[in-house]
Amino acid sequence: MRELIPATGATARSRRPRLSMTADAGTLTVTDRASGETVQVRPATLYLYHYERPGSQKLYGVAALDADGLVLLDLPGGWHAPSLKEFAAQAGIPVSGSRYQSPAHIGANLAARAPGWRRLSGLPRRRRFTMGHKVAVVGAGVAGLAVMTILAVNGMWFAWRGVSTLGRILVELLEVKWLFLAFFSPLLLVMRPITGRLHRRRVGQGSIVGPPSGPYLVGRQPSTLEVVGGGQTLATLRRGRAPGLANGLLLYRHEDLTGLFILDSLGKALHHLPGPWPTTDLDRFAKRNDLTLAVHGLTHDEYKTLAKSTNSGTP
């Protein structure tokens, strides 16, 4: 039984995932060596993808698809194409690629996920931020704020800049980044709760819907809808009644999946945002931005059609 592992990282210049793949009579077994987790699926095909996200981030990976083209298992990493095809041929699993597909098409394919789909990263999980860490961060932040205040009160602006510059250098060099970031950027301790309150206020007004960390929707006047996540705009959609313009929101449930589709006046999906969304906040947002809102349970065929028709997604 042949074993296959990624040749490169999931993104350009990233670490190689600690994944291994074996196959036997059409059954694919993938082991995440970082977590010790093992998953078995029987895919109809393997989808080898490679595309560039906004911001020039190149993404690589293999997705195991069912007979309807929905993702059963996503395996990030730069898998060696000739080896993968030879491996799949021995297992009797066809391989398709994304070579001639646009980034939007690839994103839509990866966003069409089967119920119970999984992604194995093959990377060590980040250590949890314990209460001791939080106490240390708050203490360092208070000390840093005191230092900054003393320097400002005494007019020592050059010293302020020097300390800030030194802090940024140390943040890049030292592993305990959370501690030095808190000390040399104490305003984060003040700004974070303030920005959180402002976000919640805008959610209450209906101008934003979604968590501060994203993705969330922003209604721009006079007729624009933005999808924001990770501090950047992921998509900009024009609102209106014509085909191709954002006209409504569909909050759906499909088996154990939930999410939100942004639709045009013909019911075509323009953008897909998987995950839970609060109905009350969506209703407020839809009314303020002149959008319709529907809440439905989707059949398998309805979900497949919408997920495949969307021109964007979140892989």
C-alpha positions in Angstrom: 0.0 0.0 0.0 1.6 3.2 -1.2 1.9 6.3 1.1 1.8 9.8 -0.3 2.7 13.0 1.5 2.7 16.7 0.5 5.8 18.0 -1.2 5.4 21.7 -0.1 3.4 23.9 2.2 -0.3 24.7 1.9 0.6 28.3 0.9 3.7 29.8 -0.7 6.6 29.9 1.8 4.7 28.0 4.5 5.6 24.8 6.3 4.8 21.5 4.8 1.7 19.9 6.4 2.4 16.6 8.3 -0.2 14.7 6.3 0.0 11.2 4.7 -2.4 9.5 2.3 -3.0 5.9 1.6 -5.7 4.2 -0.6 -7.1 0.7 -0.8 -9.8 -0.4 -3.2 -11.2 3.1 -3.6 -11.1 4.0 0.1 -8.9 6.9 0.9 -7.3 7.0 4.4 -5.6 10.3 5.5 -3.6 10.7 8.7 -2.9 14.1 10.3 0.5 13.3 12.0 0.3 16.6 13.9 -2.9 15.8 15.7 -2.9 12.0 15.3 -6.3 12.2 13.6 -7.3 9.7 10.8 -10.2 10.1 8.4 -11.5 7.6 5.8 -13.6 8.6 2.7 -14.6 7.0 -0.6 -14.3 9.8 -3.1 -15.6 9.7 -6.7 -12.6 11.9 -7.7 -9.6 13.8 -6.4 -9.5 17.6 -7.2 -6.0 19.0 -7.4 -6.2 22.8 -6.9 -3.7 25.6 -7.1 -4.8 29.3 -7.3 -4.0 32.7 -6.1 -6.1 34.6 -3.6 -6.5 38.4 -3.5 -3.3 39.7 -2.0 -1.1 37.3 -4.0 -1.4 34.4 -1.6 -1.0 31.2 -3.5 -2.9 28.2 -2.2 -2.4 24.5 -2.9 -4.2 21.4 -2.0 -6.2 18.3 -2.9 -10.0 17.9 -2.3 -11.8 14.6 -2.2 -15.1 15.0 -4.0 -18.3 12.9 -3.9 -20.3 11.9 -7.0 -22.1 15.3 -7.0 -18.8 17.3 -6.9 -19.2 18.3 -3.2 -16.1 18.4 -1.0 -15.8 15.4 1.4 -12.3 16.2 2.6 -9.9 19.1 2.0 -6.1 18.5 2.3 -4.1 21.7 2.0 -0.5 21.3 0.7 1.6 21.1 -2.5 1.0 17.5 -3.5 3.3 16.4 -6.4 0.9 16.1 -9.4 2.6 13.1 -11.2 2.9 11.1 -7.9 -0.7 11.9 -7.0 -2.0 10.8 -10.4 0.0 7.5 -10.2 -1.2 7.0 -6.6 -4.8 7.6 -7.6 -4.6 5.4 -10.7 -3.5 2.5 -8.5 -6.4 3.1 -6.2 -8.9 3.5 -9.1 -9.8 7.1 -8.3 -9.9 9.7 -11.1 -8.0 13.0 -10.7 -9.1 16.3 -12.0 -7.3 19.6 -11.8 -7.8 23.4 -11.7 -5.2 24.3 -14.2 -7.6 26.1 -16.6 -10.1 27.3 -14.1 -10.3 30.9 -12.7 -9.7 31.6 -9.0 -13.5 32.4 -8.6 -14.4 29.0 -10.1 -11.9 27.1 -7.9 -13.2 29.0 -4.8 -16.8 28.0 -5.8 -15.8 24.4 -6.1 -14.2 24.3 -2.7 -17.1 26.2 -1.1 -19.5 23.4 -2.2 -19.1 21.1 0.8 -20.8 17.9 1.5 -22.5 17.4 4.9 -19.9 16.4 7.5 -17.0 17.6 5.3 -13.6 17.8 7.0 -10.3 19.7 6.5 -7.0 18.3 7.9 -4.3 20.9 8.1 -1.4 18.7 9.2 0.0 21.6 11.3 0.4 21.7 15.1 -2.5 23.4 16.9 -1.8 26.7 18.6 -1.5 26.6 22.4 -4.5 28.0 24.1 -4.2 31.4 25.6 -4.4 30.6 29.4 -5.6 32.9 32.2 -1.9 33.3 33.3 -1.1 34.6 29.8 -4.0 37.0 29.9 -2.9 38.4 33.3 0.7 38.8 32.0 -0.6 40.6 28.9 -2.8 43.0 30.9 0.1 43.7 33.4 2.5 44.3 30.5 0.0 46.5 28.8 -0.6 48.6 31.9 3.2 49.0 32.4 3.6 50.0 28.8 0.8 52.5 28.9 2.4 54.0 32.0 5.7 54.3 30.3 4.1 55.9 27.2 2.1 58.4 29.4 5.2 59.5 31.3 7.1 60.1 28.1 4.2 62.0 26.6 3.6 64.2 29.6 7.3 65.1 29.7 7.3 65.9 26.0 9.8 63.1 25.3 8.3 62.3 21.9 11.6 61.1 20.4 11.9 58.6 23.3 8.4 57.5 22.6 9.2 56.8 19.0 12.4 55.0 20.0 10.7 52.7 22.5 7.9 51.9 19.9 10.5 51.1 17.2 12.5 48.9 19.6 9.3 47.1 20.6 8.4 46.3 16.9 11.9 44.9 16.4 11.7 42.7 19.5 8.2 41.5 18.4 9.7 40.2 15.2 12.7 38.5 16.9 11.2 37.0 20.1 8.9 34.0 20.3 6.9 35.5 23.3 5.3 37.9 20.9 2.1 38.3 22.8 4.0 39.7 25.9 6.1 42.3 24.0 3.2 43.2 21.7 1.1 44.0 24.7 4.0 46.1 26.3 5.0 48.1 23.3 1.5 48.5 21.8 -0.6 49.2 25.0 -3.2 51.1 23.0 -4.4 47.7 21.8 -5.8 47.0 25.2 -7.9 50.2 25.0 -8.8 50.0 21.3 -10.0 46.5 21.2 -13.0 46.9 23.5 -13.8 50.2 21.9 -13.8 48.8 18.4 -15.9 45.9 19.7 -18.5 48.2 21.1 -18.6 50.3 17.9 -19.0 47.1 15.9 -21.9 45.9 18.1 -23.5 49.4 17.8 -23.4 49.2 14.1 -24.9 45.7 14.2 -27.7 47.1 16.3 -28.2 49.9 13.7 -28.3 47.4 10.9 -25.3 48.8 8.9 -23.2 45.6 9.7 -24.0 42.0 10.3 -21.6 39.3 11.5 -18.8 39.0 14.1 -16.0 41.6 14.4 -13.4 39.0 13.4 -15.3 38.4 10.2 -16.5 37.5 7.8 -19.2 40.2 8.1 -21.4 42.2 5.7 -21.3 46.0 5.4 -23.9 48.1 3.7 -22.3 51.0 1.9 -24.4 53.8 0.6 -25.8 54.4 -1.9 -25.9 50.9 -3.4 -22.9 48.7 -2.4 -22.6 45.6 -0.3 -19.1 44.5 1.0 -17.9 41.2 2.5 -15.1 41.9 5.0 -12.9 39.4 6.7 -9.4 39.4 8.2 -9.1 43.2 8.0 -9.7 43.3 4.2 -12.6 43.5 1.7 -13.1 40.0 0.3 -15.9 41.0 -2.2 -17.8 44.1 -3.3 -21.3 43.6 -4.7 -23.6 46.2 -6.1 -27.1 46.2 -4.8 -30.2 46.5 -7.1 -33.1 44.7 -8.7 -31.4 43.7 -11.9 -29.9 40.3 -12.6 -26.3 40.1 -11.3 -26.9 42.7 -8.5 -27.3 41.8 -4.8 -31.1 41.7 -4.1 -31.6 39.3 -1.2 -30.2 37.1 1.5 -30.9 33.4 2.0 -30.2 32.0 5.4 -30.2 28.2 4.9 -29.9 24.9 6.7 -28.8 21.8 4.8 -28.5 18.7 7.0 -25.8 19.7 9.5 -24.6 22.7 7.4 -25.8 26.3 7.9 -24.8 29.5 6.0 -25.8 32.5 4.0 -26.2 33.0 0.3 -26.3 36.5 -1.3 -28.8 36.3 -4.2 -29.7 38.4 -7.2 -33.3 39.1 -8.3 -33.3 35.8 -10.3 -32.3 33.7 -7.3 -28.7 33.1 -8.5 -26.1 32.9 -5.7 -23.5 35.7 -6.0 -21.6 34.9 -2.8 -21.6 32.0 -0.2 -20.8 32.5 3.5 -20.9 29.2 5.4 -21.5 29.3 9.1 -24.1 30.4 11.7 -25.8 33.8 11.2 -28.2 35.5 13.7 -31.6 35.8 12.2 -32.6 39.0 14.1 -29.4 40.8 13.0 -29.9 39.7 9.4 -33.5 40.9 9.4 -32.4 44.3 10.7 -29.5 44.5 8.2 -31.8 43.5 5.3 -34.4 46.1 6.1 -31.8 48.9 6.4 -30.1 48.0 3.1 -33.3 47.3 1.1 -32.6 43.5 0.7 -35.1 40.6 1.0 -34.5 37.9 3.6 -35.6 34.3 3.4 -34.9 31.4 5.8 -35.2 28.0 4.3 -34.1 24.4 4.7 -32.5 23.3 1.4 -32.7 19.9 -0.3 -29.6 18.3 -1.6 -30.2 19.4 -5.1 -31.0 23.0 -4.1 -27.9 23.3 -2.0 -25.7 21.8 -4.8 -27.2 24.2 -7.4 -26.6 27.3 -5.3 -23.2 26.3 -4.0 -22.0 25.6 -7.6 -23.5 28.7 -9.1 -21.8 31.1 -6.7 -18.8 33.0 -8.1 -17.0 33.1 -4.8 -16.4 31.1 -1.6 -14.3 30.5 1.4 -12.1 27.5 1.0 
